[in-house]
Amino acid sequence: MQRNLQAFSKERFDLLVIGGGIYGACVAWEASLQGLSVALVEKSDFGGGTSANSLKIVHGGLRYLQTADFKRMRESIRERQTLMRIAPHLVHPLPILVPTYGHGVKGKTALSIALKINDLLSYDLVFAPSRDDRHLQNPQKRILSGRVISPEICQRLAPGIDAQGLTGGAIFYDAQMYNSERLTLAFVQSAAQAGATVANYLAVVDFLHTRGQIQGVSVQDTLSGEQFEIRAKAVVNTSGPWLNQVLGLLPTPCPKQPFARAMNLVLRRSLFDTYAVALKSPSGQSNSDDLRQQGSRMLFVTPWRGRSMVGTAYSVCGQDPDHWQVTDAEIEAFLTQINQAYPSAQLTRADVAFVHSGLLPQSGVSKSGDPRLTKQYQIQDHSRDGYSGLFSVVGVKYTTARDVAQKVIKRVFRSWGQTSPPSRSAVTPLSGGNIADMDLFLQQAMAQQLPNLVPQTLDPQTLQSLTYNYGCAYRDMLSYARGEPDWVLKAQTRYAVREEMAQTLSDVLFRRTELASAGDLSTDNAQLCAEVMAEELGWSHTQKQQQLNLTTRPSFATV
């Protein structure tokens, strides 16, 4: 995947996608698979915004049972299975434990019934997959039936939870992304491999239009300052929190979409080893005026790379998406909230390794001032606003981005008076994902060790990390290894620059490798990556130092 800016001016594309988060990446991939000529531009780096901010859970939609929304529930289950099918290296089953108290709608009996309904609704998608889903029949990708457990077992699985009134627990299975940043990147890479022209660090600065017909955009390369035009038959705006900014470039601005702030914490230690655990957060206001607690709700503690992630905290955002950041007071308030829900944790600021934050679509504000999140995605055809050929997407879930992209492309074809070809994105492996059995693949990788590619034997933990991040492409990455100290990280950095369009040090540290996203970044590793990138991109000493300084800015939320 090469950053070739000249390629954007050589043709008039069928489709231009603005925004390289998960929704833009999925739209570009879907359109490319359906034979369209596609351009994708991203103002910073692919997946550098809200797409990286989550608990990494791929939700099957169990919570939709509360509103009997069976359609959305099956949609979520189907997309969870799809992600495990097309990205088996990056998406894996995750058991979730919900302690039960009392005998109401969230009691043990009610949840037992909910689990049975969940199993029934997902039977054909999960428990009786077709022959095309042979990979989902292997143990590593198996989603087990839900079950209820006794109070004793619940306390053993989640030691330290509140025992007063505990009636047991409910266990069900969803899935988890090992690396959400690389999953977004895999969609972008796959689009490029299918023929899309893609580039990061291209900011849209204006729309091209004639008599209400959108004909493309003007962009600026934020690295060089160069400006040029990209022409397209249709434009899809998937810019996420920058939706309003992009639409604000039109002569007559469209109605604005409000956004809420979301925050998840990565802890330096693991609170629960195997299960993601739902904790009931006590009602009442927090100590921060900025971070309001939405009454009594569930917090989730998820195990991730030997640590724990906790989320999610929400607050209203009235700031520019380019200039807001999580404050110290908000972090402290959230830690207080977590400690109230799980006193055994006794968390302090020193336990926080990293803060994931992002902006989510907001539908309104409650009487107490808390944000109400938008529950359903939106596909907006701006021909109603006088701009034919322009569409905007407001996405609400990482899990269902591929399905929404499929609907977007159908809408685009329909605007042309055509019918879209059958979609193949649910059965086509993503870049690195052509793996039938992940456990067997890892075993074979450990047995082979590729002595002709690498200077020395890889330890099992490092090899698992590489196969989980790169899938079957890990061999390609290792081809950049040389006989030198720290050869694995240097190979990853070279590969990121030459094959994955990494342009800044932050791209490598936060999104191409797993060095910083869990708070493991060290000064030595940052320096090493900067040295390799300086060689690859011809940075001066001053440029290299500037890149190192940028990775320590507060906006990156490392603590």
C-alpha positions in Angstrom: 0.0 0.0 0.0 1.8 3.1 -1.3 1.0 6.8 -0.9 0.8 7.8 -4.5 -0.8 11.3 -4.6 -0.4 11.6 -8.4 -2.8 8.7 -8.8 -5.7 10.8 -7.5 -5.5 13.2 -10.5 -5.3 10.6 -13.2 -9.0 9.6 -13.4 -12.5 10.5 -12.4 -13.5 8.0 -9.7 -16.8 6.4 -9.3 -16.7 7.0 -5.6 -14.7 9.2 -3.3 -14.8 8.4 0.4 -13.9 11.1 3.0 -12.6 9.6 6.3 -10.4 6.6 7.0 -12.0 5.4 10.2 -13.8 2.0 10.3 -16.9 3.3 8.4 -14.8 4.9 5.6 -12.6 1.9 5.4 -15.5 -0.5 5.1 -17.3 1.7 2.5 -14.1 1.8 0.4 -13.6 -1.9 0.6 -17.2 -2.7 -0.2 -17.2 -0.4 -3.2 -13.9 -1.8 -4.5 -15.2 -5.4 -4.2 -18.2 -4.4 -6.2 -16.1 -3.1 -9.1 -16.2 0.6 -8.5 -13.2 2.8 -8.9 -12.6 4.2 -5.4 -10.6 7.0 -3.8 -10.3 7.2 0.0 -8.8 10.2 1.8 -8.1 10.7 5.5 -7.1 14.0 7.2 -4.8 12.4 9.7 -4.0 8.6 9.9 -6.2 5.7 9.2 -8.2 4.8 12.3 -6.6 7.6 14.3 -9.8 8.9 15.8 -12.8 7.3 17.5 -12.3 4.0 15.7 -9.4 3.3 18.1 -11.5 4.2 21.2 -13.5 1.2 22.4 -13.5 -1.6 24.9 -12.5 -3.8 21.8 -15.7 -5.8 22.3 -17.5 -7.0 19.1 -21.1 -7.0 20.4 -23.7 -9.5 19.4 -26.5 -7.2 20.5 -27.8 -9.0 23.6 -28.9 -5.7 25.0 -31.4 -5.3 22.2 -33.5 -7.9 23.9 -34.6 -5.1 26.3 -36.5 -3.4 23.5 -37.3 -6.6 21.6 -35.3 -5.3 18.7 -34.7 -8.7 17.2 -33.7 -7.4 13.8 -30.8 -5.4 15.1 -29.8 -8.2 17.4 -29.5 -10.7 14.6 -27.7 -8.1 12.5 -25.1 -7.7 15.3 -24.7 -11.5 15.8 -24.2 -11.9 12.0 -21.6 -9.2 11.9 -19.8 -10.6 14.9 -19.5 -13.9 13.1 -18.5 -12.1 9.9 -15.6 -10.4 11.6 -14.3 -13.6 13.0 -14.6 -15.1 9.5 -12.8 -12.4 7.5 -10.3 -11.3 10.2 -9.7 -14.5 12.3 -6.3 -13.2 13.5 -7.8 -10.0 15.0 -11.2 -11.1 16.3 -11.6 -13.8 19.0 -14.4 -15.0 21.2 -14.7 -13.4 24.6 -16.7 -14.7 27.6 -18.7 -12.1 29.5 -20.0 -12.5 33.1 -22.9 -10.5 34.5 -23.4 -10.9 38.2 -27.1 -11.0 39.1 -28.8 -9.4 42.1 -32.5 -9.6 43.2 -35.3 -11.0 41.1 -36.3 -8.2 38.7 -35.6 -7.7 35.0 -31.8 -8.0 35.7 -32.1 -10.9 38.0 -30.9 -14.5 37.5 -34.3 -15.8 36.2 -34.8 -13.0 33.7 -31.3 -13.3 32.4 -31.6 -17.0 32.0 -34.6 -16.5 29.8 -32.8 -13.8 27.8 -29.9 -16.2 27.2 -32.2 -18.8 25.9 -33.8 -16.3 23.5 -30.4 -15.2 22.4 -29.3 -18.8 21.6 -32.6 -19.4 19.7 -32.3 -16.2 17.6 -28.6 -16.9 16.8 -28.9 -20.7 16.2 -28.6 -20.6 12.5 -25.8 -18.0 12.6 -23.7 -19.4 15.4 -24.6 -23.0 16.4 -25.5 -24.4 12.9 -23.2 -22.5 10.5 -23.2 -23.4 6.8 -20.5 -25.3 5.1 -19.0 -22.0 4.1 -18.4 -21.3 7.8 -16.2 -24.3 8.4 -13.6 -22.0 10.1 -16.2 -21.0 12.7 -16.5 -24.7 13.7 -13.0 -24.9 15.0 -12.6 -24.5 18.8 -10.8 -21.1 18.6 -13.8 -19.4 17.1 -16.6 -21.2 18.9 -19.3 -19.1 20.5 -20.8 -21.2 23.3 -24.4 -21.2 24.6 -25.2 -18.8 27.5 -25.7 -20.2 31.0 -26.4 -19.1 34.5 -24.2 -19.9 37.4 -24.4 -20.0 41.2 -23.2 -17.2 43.5 -20.2 -19.3 44.6 -19.0 -19.8 41.0 -19.7 -16.2 40.2 -17.5 -15.1 43.1 -14.8 -17.5 42.1 -14.7 -16.2 38.5 -15.0 -12.5 39.6 -13.4 -12.3 43.1 -14.1 -9.2 45.1 -17.5 -8.3 43.6 -20.3 -7.2 45.9 -21.7 -10.4 47.6 -24.7 -8.7 49.2 -27.8 -9.8 47.5 -25.8 -11.8 44.9 -28.0 -14.5 43.4 -25.5 -15.8 40.8 -24.4 -14.8 37.4 -25.1 -15.1 33.7 -22.4 -16.0 31.2 -22.6 -15.3 27.5 -20.1 -15.0 24.7 -19.3 -12.1 22.4 -16.0 -11.4 20.6 -13.0 -9.1 21.2 -10.6 -7.3 18.8 -7.0 -7.9 19.6 -6.1 -4.7 17.9 -8.9 -2.4 16.7 -6.4 -0.1 15.0 -5.0 -2.9 12.8 -8.5 -4.2 12.0 -9.4 -0.8 10.6 -6.1 -0.8 8.7 -6.9 -4.2 7.3 -10.0 -2.9 5.7 -8.0 0.0 4.2 -5.3 -2.4 2.9 -7.9 -4.7 1.5 -9.6 -1.8 -0.4 -6.2 -0.9 -1.8 -5.5 -4.5 -2.8 -8.9 -4.5 -4.5 -7.9 -1.4 -6.6 -8.8 1.6 -4.4 -6.5 4.6 -4.4 -6.0 5.6 -0.7 -4.0 8.1 1.2 -3.7 9.4 4.7 -2.9 13.0 5.7 -5.1 14.5 2.9 -7.6 17.0 4.3 -10.7 18.0 2.4 -10.7 21.8 2.1 -13.6 22.3 -0.4 -16.2 20.6 -2.5 -16.3 20.7 -6.3 -19.8 21.3 -7.5 -21.8 22.6 -10.4 -25.5 23.6 -10.2 -26.0 21.4 -7.1 -24.1 18.4 -8.5 -21.1 17.3 -6.3 -18.2 16.5 -8.6 -15.5 15.8 -6.1 -13.3 17.7 -3.6 -10.2 19.8 -3.2 -7.7 18.4 -0.8 -4.6 19.5 0.9 -1.6 17.3 1.8 -1.1 18.2 5.4 2.5 17.0 5.2 3.7 19.1 2.2 1.0 21.8 1.9 0.2 20.8 -1.7 -3.4 21.2 -2.8 -5.1 19.4 -5.7 -8.5 18.2 -6.9 -10.1 14.7 -6.8 -13.1 14.2 -9.1 -15.7 11.6 -8.5 -19.2 10.6 -9.6 -20.3 10.4 -6.0 -18.9 11.3 -2.6 -19.5 9.6 0.7 -18.7 11.5 3.8 -17.7 9.2 6.7 -15.7 11.7 8.6 -17.1 10.8 12.0 -16.7 13.6 14.6 -15.5 15.9 11.7 -18.9 15.4 9.9 -20.0 18.9 10.7 -16.7 20.4 9.6 -16.8 18.7 6.3 -20.4 19.6 5.6 -19.6 23.1 6.7 -17.6 23.5 3.5 -20.8 23.5 1.4 -22.2 26.9 0.4 -25.3 26.2 2.4 -24.4 24.2 5.5 -26.5 21.2 6.5 -28.0 20.7 10.0 -25.3 19.9 12.6 -24.9 16.5 14.3 -24.0 16.8 18.1 -21.4 14.5 19.6 -20.7 13.1 23.0 -17.3 12.4 24.5 -16.5 8.8 25.4 -13.6 7.5 27.6 -12.1 4.1 28.4 -9.2 3.4 30.6 -6.4 0.8 30.1 -5.1 -0.3 33.5 -1.6 -1.5 34.3 -2.9 -4.6 36.0 -5.6 -7.2 35.3 -8.7 -7.1 37.5 -10.2 -10.3 36.0 -8.1 -12.8 34.1 -10.5 -14.5 31.7 -14.0 -13.0 31.7 -15.2 -9.5 30.9 -17.2 -8.6 33.9 -20.2 -6.2 34.0 -20.3 -4.1 37.1 -23.3 -2.0 38.2 -22.3 1.6 38.6 -24.0 3.3 41.6 -26.3 6.2 40.7 -25.6 9.8 41.6 -23.4 12.6 40.2 -19.7 12.4 40.0 -17.4 15.1 41.4 -16.7 16.6 38.1 -18.9 19.1 36.3 -17.6 17.9 33.0 -18.0 14.1 33.4 -21.5 13.3 34.5 -22.5 9.8 35.5 -25.6 8.5 33.7 -27.4 7.3 36.8 -27.2 3.6 37.5 -25.7 1.8 34.5 -23.2 -1.0 33.7 -19.5 -0.6 33.5 -17.5 -3.3 31.8 -14.0 -4.6 32.8 -12.5 -6.5 29.9 -9.2 -8.5 29.9 -7.0 -7.3 27.1 -3.3 -8.2 26.4 -2.7 -9.2 30.1 -4.3 -6.0 31.3 -7.8 -4.7 31.9 -9.8 -2.1 30.1 -12.7 -0.3 31.9 -15.5 1.7 30.3 -17.3 3.6 29.3 -17.7 7.2 30.6 -19.7 9.7 28.6 -20.0 13.5 28.7 -21.4 16.2 26.4 -18.9 17.7 24.0 -19.2 21.3 22.9 -15.7 21.6 21.6 -13.9 21.4 18.3 -13.0 17.7 17.6 -9.5 18.7 16.8 -8.8 20.4 20.1 -10.6 18.6 22.9 -8.9 16.2 25.3 -9.6 14.3 28.5 -8.9 16.3 31.7 -7.2 15.1 34.9 -10.4 15.8 36.7 -12.4 13.5 34.4 -9.9 10.7 34.8 -10.1 11.0 38.6 -13.9 11.2 38.6 -14.1 8.0 36.5 -11.7 6.2 38.8 -13.9 7.1 41.7 -16.9 5.7 39.8 -15.1 2.5 39.1 -14.0 2.1 42.7 -17.6 2.6 43.9 -18.7 -0.1 41.5 -15.8 -2.5 42.5 -14.2 -1.4 45.8 -11.8 -4.3 45.7 -10.0 -2.6 42.8 -8.8 0.3 44.9 -7.6 2.0 41.7 -5.4 5.1 41.7 -4.1 7.3 39.0 -0.9 5.2 39.0 -3.0 2.2 37.8 -3.9 4.0 34.5 -1.6 3.2 31.7 -3.5 4.7 28.8 -6.7 6.6 28.1 -8.7 5.8 25.0 -11.1 8.7 24.0 -13.3 9.6 21.2 -16.6 11.2 20.1 -19.8 9.4 19.4 -23.1 10.7 17.8 -25.5 12.2 20.3 -29.3 12.3 19.9 -30.0 14.7 22.8 -29.3 15.5 26.4 -31.2 14.3 29.4 -32.7 16.6 32.1 -29.6 16.0 34.2 -27.3 17.1 31.4 -26.1 13.6 30.4 -25.7 12.8 26.7 -28.1 10.4 25.0 -26.2 8.4 22.4 -27.6 7.9 18.9 -28.8 4.3 18.8 -29.2 3.8 15.0 -26.9 4.5 12.1 -27.9 7.2 9.6 -27.3 7.3 5.8 -28.0 10.8 4.6 -28.6 11.6 0.9 -27.8 15.3 0.6 -29.7 15.6 -2.7 -32.5 16.6 -0.3 -30.3 19.5 0.7 -29.6 20.5 -2.9 -26.4 18.6 -3.3 -26.8 15.6 -5.6 -24.1 12.9 -5.4 -23.2 13.5 -1.8 -24.0 11.1 1.0 -23.1 11.2 4.7 -22.9 8.3 7.1 -23.3 8.6 10.9 -22.1 5.3 12.4 -22.8 4.2 16.0 -21.1 0.8 16.2 -17.8 -0.6 15.1 -19.3 -4.1 15.0 -21.8 -3.3 12.2 -19.7 -1.0 10.0 -19.4 -3.5 7.2 -23.1 -4.1 7.1 -23.8 -0.3 7.0 -21.2 0.0 4.2 -23.0 -2.6 2.2 -26.2 -0.5 2.6 -24.4 2.7 1.6 -23.2 1.2 -1.7 -26.7 -0.1 -2.4 -27.9 3.5 -1.9 -25.3 4.9 -4.2 -26.1 2.5 -7.0 -29.8 3.3 -6.5 -29.1 7.0 -6.9 -27.5 6.1 -10.3 -30.6 4.2 -11.3 -28.7 0.9 -11.0 -28.8 -2.2 -8.9 -25.6 -3.0 -6.9 -23.9 -6.4 -7.6 -24.1 -9.1 -4.9 -21.9 -8.2 -2.0 -18.9 -10.5 -1.3 -17.4 -8.6 1.7 -18.9 -11.0 4.3 -17.0 -14.0 2.9 -13.8 -12.4 1.5 -10.9 -12.5 4.0 -9.3 -9.2 4.8 -5.6 -8.6 4.3 -3.8 -11.1 6.5 -7.0 -13.0 7.3 -6.7 -15.9 4.9 -6.5 -18.4 7.8 -8.9 -21.3 8.2 -7.9 -22.4 11.7 -6.1 -19.8 13.9 -4.9 -22.3 16.5 -3.4 -24.5 13.9 -1.9 -21.6 12.1 -0.2 -20.4 15.3 1.1 -24.0 16.0 2.6 -24.2 12.5 4.2 -20.8 12.8 5.9 -21.9 16.1 7.0 -25.1 14.5 8.4 -23.6 11.4 10.1 -20.4 12.9 11.1 -19.4 9.3 14.9 -19.7 9.8 15.5 -18.2 6.3 13.8 -15.0 7.2 14.7 -14.1 10.8 18.0 -13.8 12.5 17.0 -15.9 15.5 14.2 -17.9 17.0 11.2 -16.0 18.2 9.8 -16.7 21.7 6.1 -17.9 21.7 4.7 -14.7 23.2 6.3 -12.5 20.5 5.3 -14.9 17.7 1.7 -15.0 18.9 1.6 -11.2 19.0 2.9 -11.0 15.5 0.5 -13.6 14.1 -2.4 -11.9 15.9 -1.5 -8.5 14.5 -0.5 -9.4 11.0 -2.2 -12.8 10.4 -0.7 -14.7 7.5 1.1 -11.5 6.4 3.5 -11.8 9.4 5.9 -13.6 7.1 5.9 -10.6 4.7 6.7 -8.3 7.7 9.5 -10.5 8.9 11.1 -10.3 5.4 12.3 -6.9 6.5 14.3 -8.3 9.3 18.1 -8.0 9.3 20.8 -9.4 11.6 20.8 -6.6 14.1 19.7 -5.9 17.7 16.0 -5.3 18.3 15.4 -6.7 14.8 11.7 -7.5 15.3 10.7 -3.9 16.1 12.9 -2.6 13.4 11.3 -5.0 10.9 7.9 -3.9 12.0 8.8 -0.2 11.5 10.3 -0.7 8.0 7.2 -2.7 7.0 4.9 0.0 8.4 6.7 2.7 6.3 7.1 0.7 3.1 3.9 -1.3 3.0 1.4 0.3 5.4 1.7 4.0 4.6 3.1 5.1 8.0 4.1 8.7 7.7 4.7 9.8 11.3 6.2 8.2 14.4 2.8 8.2 16.0 1.4 6.1 13.1 3.9 3.3 14.0 3.8 3.5 17.8 0.0 3.8 18.1 -1.5 2.1 15.1 0.9 -0.1 13.2 2.4 -1.8 16.2 0.9 -2.5 19.6 3.6 -0.6 21.4 1.6 2.3 22.7 -2.1 1.5 22.5 -1.9 -0.5 25.8 0.4 2.0 27.5 3.6 0.0 27.0 5.6 2.7 25.2 9.1 3.3 26.4 11.5 6.1 25.5 14.0 3.5 24.1 11.4 2.0 21.8 10.2 5.3 20.6 13.8 6.4 19.9 14.5 3.1 18.0 11.4 3.5 15.8 12.3 7.1 15.1 15.8 6.2 14.0 14.5 3.6 11.5 11.8 6.0 10.2 14.5 8.7 9.8 16.5 6.3 7.6 13.4 5.3 5.6 11.9 8.8 5.1 15.0 10.9 5.1 14.2 12.9 8.2 16.8 15.4 9.5 17.8 15.3 13.2 15.4 18.2 13.8 12.5 16.4 12.1 13.2 13.2 14.1 13.2 15.2 17.4 10.0 16.9 16.4 8.3 13.5 15.9 9.6 12.3 19.2 8.2 15.4 20.9 4.8 14.9 19.3 4.4 11.4 20.8 4.5 12.9 24.3 1.8 15.5 23.8 -1.1 15.3 26.4 -3.6 14.8 23.5 -2.3 11.2 23.2 -3.6 10.6 26.7 -0.7 8.5 28.0 -0.4 8.9 31.8 
